[in-house]
Amino acid sequence: MVEFQPSSLDAAYAALSHPARRAIIARLRTGDARVTELAAPFDMSLNAVSKHIRLLEASGLVRRRVSGRDHWLSLEPQPLGEAAGWLEAYRTFWEGRLDALDGYLRENVDG
């Protein structure tokens, strides 16, 4: 089984726990964006969006680059891959268990 650093997984899953942060991640999948661009679709203050962005940065999911007065954000996919890898180990486990249950039911239940 693959070993993961609990702190990085915790940070990634905590960052992904809010719909606004997931929306920011989804937008950054299409390319880098300025903070003001990311804030535009939300019905919240720029300060509130900035707090979400800082949490994404702290989790390692987002990287900031400053160019003059513009703050550009880009997606850092590695933490997402680590989180997906952790889930994948459990998906494989449960698929095996469900396949065994299916085989048992097919052999032992009249239908």
N, C-alpha and C positions, 0 to 999 in steps of 0.2 A: 504494500500500500504506500502511496505517496505521502511524504511528511510535509506539513505546512506550518508556517509560523502563525500561531494563534493570533498574535497582535495584528498582523497584516490582514488576516481573514476577518477578524473582528472589525477592523477599520473599514474594509471594503463593504462588508454587509451592513454596517451602520450607515455608511455613506449612501448605500443603495436603498435604504429603508424609507426614504421620503420621495414622494412622486415628483417634486420639483427638481431634486437632484438627479433622479432617473431621466427626467426630461432634458436636463442640461447635458447629461452623458449622451443621450440619444442625438441631440443637436451636434455635439462635438464629434460624433462619428462621421459627420459629413465634412468636417474640416475645422480648422482653427476659427475662433470667433472672439470679438472684443466683448468685454464684460457687459457693456451697454446693449449689445446685440442679444446676448443671452438673457438679459433681464427683460427685454421688450415684451415677450409674450405673457409674462406673469402679472397677475393682479396683486403685486406686493411692491414695497419700496425697493429702491436700488440697494439700500443698506441690508434689507432682509435677504435679497438675492446674493449679495456679497458674503453674507454669513454662510449660506449654503455652499458657495464656491470655496470658501476657506476650508470648510469641512472636507470637500472633495479633494482639495489640495493636500490637506493633512493625511488623508487616506492614501495618497499616491495615485489617485485616479486622474487627476488633472494637474497640468503644469502651466505656470504663468510665465510669460515673457513680456517685459516692459519695453516699449518702443516710443520714446517721447512721452506723450500724455496717455497713449493707448496701452491698455493692458490686454494682451492676447492670451487666450487660453487654448490649450490643446489636450486631447485625450491621451492618457497613458494607459494602454490596454493590459499591461502585465498583471496588475491586481485583479482585473476581471478574469483573466485566464486562470489565475490561481484559485479564485472563488469557484469558477466553473469546474476546475479539476477536482476540487473537494466534493462538489455535488455529484460529479461523474462517478466517483467511487461508490457512492450510495445508490445511484441509479442502477449501476451494474449489480450491486447486491440485491436490490429489490426486484429487478427483472428476473434474476435467477430464482429467487424465492417464489415469485408469481408463476414462473414457468413450472416449477415443481408442484405447486398447488394445482395448476391447470392439468398436469399429467395425472396427479392423484385423482382429481375429480372425474376426469375422462375414464379412468380405469375402475373407479369404485362407486360411481353414482349412476343410477339408471336414468336415461334421458331420452 
